[in-house]
């Protein structure tokens, strides 16, 4: 039972960081994991984002992979929902990849100093 409690807490920590990503910016699974001190847990961040899709307040569409690819797009209502939400925030997406990724990237380790 102890493991489940830690997992839920980790998910909540991930969601709290995602809530801080500004509109028009994106972050990555790995950046969140590194900020939380678990650099090898990018996959766990992905699981947390999967679980976040039922909560519309969490801007899960702002979390992409390390190359700016919309790898989580299949977990939204439709495969185009993630792209549509990003584009509404002024982010250009081409072939499921954020354009100007370096410019749009929000690193919690730098932004939350």
C-alpha positions as MATLAB code, in Angstrom:
seq = 'XXXXXXXXXXXXXXXXXXXXXXXXXXXXXXXXXXXXXXXXXXXXXXXXXXXXXXXXXXXXXXXXXXXXXXXXXXXXXXXXXXXXXXXXXXXXXXXXXXXXXXXXXXXXXXXXX';
ca = [
       0.000    0.000    0.000;
       2.929    2.341    0.696;
       4.011    2.280   -2.962;
       0.577    3.459   -4.138;
       0.717    6.419   -1.749;
       4.130    7.503   -3.102;
       2.920    7.128   -6.700;
      -0.089    9.362   -6.115;
       2.144   11.956   -4.442;
       4.556   11.869   -7.395;
       1.663   12.366   -9.821;
       0.425   15.332   -7.791;
       3.944   16.834   -7.826;
       4.061   16.448  -11.616;
       0.649   18.049  -12.033;
       1.627   20.979   -9.800;
       4.597   21.711  -12.076;
       2.541   21.351  -15.253;
       0.064   23.878  -13.856;
       2.924   26.416  -13.813;
       3.858   26.058  -17.502;
       2.778   29.353  -19.077;
       0.497   29.545  -22.100;
       2.527   29.532  -25.291;
       5.316   27.450  -23.745;
       6.017   23.721  -23.505;
       8.102   21.505  -21.280;
       9.232   17.895  -21.487;
       8.704   14.756  -19.469;
      12.433   14.618  -18.720;
      12.652   18.259  -17.608;
       9.880   17.667  -15.091;
      11.534   14.469  -13.864;
      14.900   16.233  -13.431;
      13.250   19.090  -11.545;
      11.663   16.590   -9.171;
      15.077   14.994   -8.608;
      14.203   11.810  -10.462;
      15.934   12.351  -13.796;
      15.445    8.767  -14.873;
      11.687    8.900  -14.306;
      10.516   10.598  -17.509;
       8.310    7.577  -18.149;
       6.634    8.030  -14.764;
       5.964   11.662  -15.680;
       4.291   10.308  -18.822;
       2.093    8.068  -16.697;
       1.174   11.049  -14.541;
       0.240   12.990  -17.654;
      -1.888   10.058  -18.843;
      -3.757   10.181  -15.551;
      -4.167   13.974  -15.856;
      -6.370   13.871  -18.943;
      -9.512   13.535  -16.857;
      -8.740   16.859  -15.146;
      -9.278   19.669  -17.664;
      -7.500   22.166  -15.381;
      -4.131   20.490  -15.942;
      -2.632   21.740  -19.253;
      -1.299   18.324  -20.272;
      -1.015   19.495  -23.886;
       2.031   21.575  -22.858;
       4.128   18.485  -22.089;
       6.001   16.986  -25.046;
       9.013   14.749  -25.506;
      12.615   16.005  -25.448;
      12.504   16.746  -29.178;
       9.221   18.644  -29.073;
       7.176   15.755  -30.465;
       3.529   15.379  -29.445;
       4.031   11.832  -28.201;
       1.059   12.058  -25.827;
      -1.456   13.077  -28.477;
      -3.242    9.710  -28.510;
      -4.298   10.150  -24.891;
      -6.489   13.163  -25.630;
     -10.113   13.164  -26.803;
      -8.932   12.997  -30.429;
      -5.420   12.667  -31.922;
      -5.580   16.323  -33.025;
      -6.691   17.814  -29.672;
      -3.151   18.350  -28.371;
      -2.065   20.140  -31.546;
      -5.220   22.270  -31.598;
      -4.735   23.393  -27.993;
      -1.085   24.288  -28.595;
      -1.940   26.224  -31.750;
      -4.619   28.187  -29.858;
      -1.784   29.317  -27.574;
       0.306   30.494  -30.532;
       2.580   27.469  -30.811;
       3.229   26.261  -34.341;
       3.129   22.488  -34.791;
       4.250   20.786  -37.975;
       4.172   17.015  -38.452;
       3.417   16.586  -34.734;
       6.491   18.574  -33.698;
       6.631   21.939  -31.929;
       8.353   24.486  -34.148;
      10.878   26.803  -32.465;
      11.047   24.234  -29.681;
      14.152   25.747  -28.062;
      12.462   29.164  -27.937;
       9.187   27.732  -26.571;
      10.832   25.346  -24.073;
      10.080   26.040  -20.417;
      12.565   24.340  -18.066;
      11.266   24.229  -14.500;
      14.834   23.947  -13.158;
      15.599   27.394  -14.623;
      12.193   29.054  -14.427;
      11.398   28.085  -10.841;
      14.646   29.213   -9.200;
];
